[in-house]
Amino acid sequence: MARKRNQPGAPNIRERILREVIGLIARHGADRVTHRLLASAMKMSPGTLTYHFKGRESLIEGAFDLYMSDYSRGLDEALAARPLTSFEEIARFLATMTSLGPEQAELATFECEMIANAQRDPKLKDAVMAWSAQLPRAIGSALEALGHPDAHRTANLLTAICRGAELDVLTRGIRIDETAFRERLISVLRAGI
């Protein structure tokens, strides 16, 4: 009996590998991800991994590309499903996009690894710069639609506050109260009126 290929809607083997690499980068750092570590985590032979990804660099690069693609698609889908039509909705949206506690910090850790790697790779740096501009651009557009007088500068400030909060969570292991965080974002939003 022939083995079934991927089920409809199931990720292909390359994608499954890259999703595992994303988790490994978040837990161990990009510099520690090897074919051997990945093979162990996936209970797969290193030869199978090498067949799909010749070198460690292609694994890391592929994981970063997949993450940025997922992020872009997820951001677009979230905003299409629930447009941001008030300051409160913008603050709530940003709070849900921000890792406010150590238990939520895995993706923030991954993003820090990706940003650090981008400093050594000009091609990745360009991609990360484009990726990091998406959220402030989307928030700026929502603020413009609400008539905010300084929409894009405020969107950049809000994004910086969110990223700073994540760095605090990562470096100090603290938990930030979501209600207080949202209220702080709303105060920044209202300061421009």
C-alpha positions in Angstrom: 0.0 0.0 0.0 1.4 3.4 -1.0 2.0 6.0 1.7 -0.2 9.0 1.6 1.5 12.3 0.8 0.5 15.3 2.8 -3.1 15.5 3.8 -5.0 18.5 2.1 -4.2 21.6 4.1 -1.3 19.9 6.0 2.1 21.6 5.8 4.6 20.0 3.5 7.8 18.5 5.0 9.8 21.6 4.3 7.3 23.8 6.0 7.1 21.4 9.0 10.9 21.5 9.3 10.9 25.3 9.1 8.2 25.6 11.8 10.3 23.5 14.1 13.3 25.6 13.4 11.3 28.7 14.4 10.7 27.1 17.8 14.3 25.9 18.2 15.6 29.4 17.4 13.3 30.9 20.0 14.4 28.3 22.6 18.1 27.9 21.8 19.1 30.8 19.6 19.9 30.8 15.9 23.6 30.1 16.4 22.8 26.8 18.2 20.4 25.3 15.6 22.1 22.5 13.8 20.8 19.6 11.6 21.5 17.3 14.5 19.5 19.3 17.0 16.6 19.6 14.5 16.7 15.9 13.7 16.5 15.0 17.3 13.6 17.4 17.9 11.7 16.1 14.9 12.6 12.5 15.4 13.9 12.4 11.9 17.2 11.4 10.4 19.8 14.2 9.7 20.0 12.9 6.1 16.3 13.7 5.5 16.9 17.2 6.7 20.0 17.6 4.6 18.0 16.5 1.6 15.6 19.4 2.1 18.1 22.0 3.4 21.8 21.6 2.4 23.2 23.8 5.0 22.4 25.3 8.4 22.2 28.8 6.8 19.4 27.7 4.5 17.4 26.4 7.5 17.8 29.7 9.4 17.1 31.8 6.4 14.0 29.7 5.5 12.7 30.0 9.1 13.0 33.8 9.1 11.3 34.0 5.7 8.5 31.8 6.8 8.0 33.7 10.0 7.8 37.1 8.2 5.4 35.7 5.6 3.2 34.3 8.3 3.3 37.6 10.2 2.3 39.6 7.1 -0.5 37.3 6.3 -1.8 37.1 9.9 -1.6 40.9 10.3 -3.6 41.4 7.0 -6.2 38.8 8.0 -6.6 40.2 11.5 -7.1 43.8 10.3 -9.5 42.6 7.5 -11.6 40.6 10.0 -11.7 43.4 12.5 -10.8 46.9 11.3 -9.5 49.3 13.9 -12.1 52.0 14.3 -11.4 53.5 17.7 -8.4 54.3 19.9 -9.6 51.6 22.3 -9.6 49.0 19.5 -6.1 50.0 18.4 -4.8 49.8 22.0 -6.5 46.3 22.4 -5.0 45.1 19.1 -1.5 46.3 20.0 -1.7 44.7 23.5 -2.7 41.4 21.9 0.2 41.7 19.5 2.7 42.3 22.4 4.3 39.7 24.6 3.3 41.0 28.0 4.6 38.0 30.0 7.4 35.5 30.0 5.0 32.7 29.1 4.1 34.6 25.9 7.7 35.6 25.0 8.7 32.8 22.6 7.9 34.7 19.4 9.4 37.9 20.8 12.6 35.9 21.5 12.5 34.6 17.9 12.0 38.2 16.6 15.1 39.4 18.6 17.2 36.6 17.1 16.0 37.5 13.6 16.8 41.2 14.2 20.2 40.3 15.5 21.0 38.1 12.6 19.8 40.8 10.2 22.6 43.1 11.4 25.1 40.7 9.9 23.2 39.9 6.6 22.3 42.8 4.3 19.7 40.8 2.4 18.0 39.8 5.7 18.3 43.3 7.0 16.3 44.7 4.1 13.6 42.0 4.6 13.5 42.7 8.4 13.2 46.4 7.8 10.3 45.9 5.5 8.7 43.4 8.0 9.1 45.7 10.9 7.5 48.6 9.1 4.2 46.7 8.5 2.7 47.2 12.0 3.3 51.0 12.4 2.1 51.5 8.8 -1.1 49.6 9.5 -1.6 51.5 12.8 -0.8 54.8 11.1 -3.4 54.2 8.4 -6.0 53.4 11.1 -5.1 56.6 13.0 -5.4 58.6 9.8 -8.8 57.2 9.2 -9.8 58.3 12.7 -8.5 61.8 12.0 -5.5 61.7 14.3 -3.4 64.8 13.7 0.0 63.0 13.9 -1.0 59.5 12.8 2.2 58.0 11.5 4.5 59.5 14.2 2.1 58.3 16.9 2.0 54.8 15.3 5.8 54.7 15.4 5.8 55.7 19.0 3.2 53.1 19.9 5.2 50.4 18.1 8.3 51.4 20.0 6.4 51.2 23.3 5.2 47.7 22.4 8.7 46.6 21.4 10.2 48.1 24.5 7.7 46.3 26.7 8.7 43.0 25.0 12.3 43.7 25.7 11.5 44.4 29.4 9.6 41.1 29.5 12.6 39.2 27.9 15.4 40.9 29.9 13.7 41.2 33.3 11.3 38.3 33.2 8.4 40.5 34.3 4.7 40.4 33.6 3.1 43.6 32.4 -0.6 44.1 33.3 -2.5 44.1 30.1 -5.2 46.6 31.3 -2.6 49.1 32.5 -0.6 48.6 29.2 -3.7 49.3 27.1 -4.5 52.4 29.2 -1.0 53.7 28.6 -1.3 53.2 24.9 -4.7 55.0 24.9 -3.1 57.9 26.8 -0.4 58.2 24.0 -3.2 58.1 21.4 -5.2 60.8 23.1 -2.2 63.1 23.6 -2.2 63.9 19.9 -5.7 65.3 19.9 
